[in-house]
């Protein structure tokens, strides 16, 4: 008899990673949208529409504000780690757990 092989679990949210002091979100942002909104939670990146244009970091500032409001945390807890000039961004949320993030986003 061969040992049974268990399939590896599929991550619920591959765009969400747990860190020692919070979580990181892999985001694809679409600036100049009609309004701020979450577009897709199912892909490898969290897709967001941001109302601000990508000029003078306005979209990044609005992204941080929107995430802080959405996740009900202070703006200071939301840090843009990578992707300041790109649509693909890595954002760290300090002090939030995986379950808190998923419940507030979904």
Secondary structure, 3 states (H helix, E strand, C coil): CCCCCCCCCCCCCCCEEEECCEEEEEEEEECCCCCCEEEECCCCCEEEECCCCCCCCHHHHHHHHHHHHHCCCCHHHEEEEECCCCCEEEEEEECCCHHHHHHHHC
